[in-house]
Structures are given as C-alpha cells and as structure tokens.
Amino acid sequence: MTDGFLVPGPTAAGPLTASISRLAELAGKLGVPHSEVFDLRQLSEASGVPADVVGDLLDGRPAGEPDLQARFVQRFDLLRRTRLKPNGRRYTQQEIADGAGMSRQQAGALINGDRRPTMEHCDAIQRFFKVHAGFLTAEDSDALDGALQRTEQTLLHDYAGDSDPLERLLQDHGVRGIAWRAAQLPTDKHRDKVTEWLDMLLESVKPTES
C-alpha cells in the first residue's frame, strides 16, 4: 500500500488494471495524492460497488457479486443512501415509484430483492437518480473501471487547463519519443496512420468553446 493506494497484485489483469495504472501515473504527474483519487468511499458511491469490494479490486484480488439481482439490490440500496433529496432526506418508496413510473408495490419488491428487475426498471431508476446507464447492473470490476475512467477524464481536463493541447501533449509525452517511435515504422503509410491517431487525440482534448 502506497500513500493510501492499493497497488494491483499479481493476479490483477485487464482493463481495470490498466485504468488503475494510468490514473496512478496521472495523479503522480499532477501531484494529487493517491489517497484522494483512490478514495474507497468516493469510488464506491461513483460506481455502486461496496467499498470493501473496491478495496479488493484495487489490490488485484478477485472480488465482486456475481449474481445480477444481488448486485442490483446492493446498488439500489447505495443509491437510496447516497443520492438524497435537497433537504438531506432519503426518497421514499412512493417518491421513487412515482419518479420511475411504477407502483409503490413494485418499487418495494425491487428494493427488498423480492422481484427480479427488468431493463426497463433499471433504466427508469437510473434516470430518476440521475446516474449513468448500467449503474445498477454492470459487473463490479467494470463498474469500478468506469468510475476510474471518469476520474481520469476529470483530471485530464483539469490538467489541460487553458494551455494548448499540442503543447501539453508534446511536453508530457515527449516529442522526441513520439518521433523516434514513428521513425521505426516500415513505410510512410504506417507513419501517416500515426499522424491520423495524433490528430484524433488532439481533437478529443480540445477545450470546448463556451
């Protein structure tokens, strides 16, 4: 464990591990404490994954709830505890039912795990609580990966600031390193492809005009 950050273990693999590594590297460049970007409670609220499972997954240990309905009940409960009304109180079953376009009995059965949710139920509840699609159903590792990627995008946006995207790209990744790698490619066609990729990347990080 380093600065509050659980280093992925030897069993870790796949997109989640890649996101953890990228975010850790980016946080280091920005001087943001790992304990801040890998805060278990915040990641739990953002992903819907229980905090203890978040910790296990960050540490590279296999974890998570494999049963879809059990995950749904966990995530629904987390939404009710963390997405509160402006007055700080929880939404009632009736308010959730009205907002999601279902009966109070249906809402209660879903909350208690007595009824298996449909995709329509999930979509309606996610819209009511204003969370992203898949919040209630994604596998725990995928849900956490999505939360980490959103954190990464926020940091990248803050990192870019008002500076020129090309200047930032060249400073951070090294124009010499890019040029050297491109020079190793066998044909102009391959080098042109690198240029296309860089153009696409620059377009994706251009600040939005207000």
Sequence and secondary structure as in RCSB ss.txt:
>XXXX:A:sequence
MTDGFLVPGPTAAGPLTASISRLAELAGKLGVPHSEVFDLRQLSEASGVPADVVGDLLDGRPAGEPDLQARFVQR
FDLLRRTRLKPNGRRYTQQEIADGAGMSRQQAGALINGDRRPTMEHCDAIQRFFKVHAGFLTAEDSDALDGALQR
TEQTLLHDYAGDSDPLERLLQDHGVRGIAWRAAQLPTDKHRDKVTEWLDMLLESVKPTES
>XXXX:A:secstr
 BTTB    TT  SHHHHHHHHHHHHHHHHT  HHHHT HHHHHHHH   HHHHHHHHTT       HHHHHHHH
HHHHHHHS  TTS    HHHHHHHHTS HHHHHHHHHT S   HHHHHHHHHHHT  TTTTTS HHHHHHHHHHH
HHHHHHHHHHTTS HHHHHHHHHTHHHHHHHHHTSSSHHHHHHHHHHHHHHHHHHS    
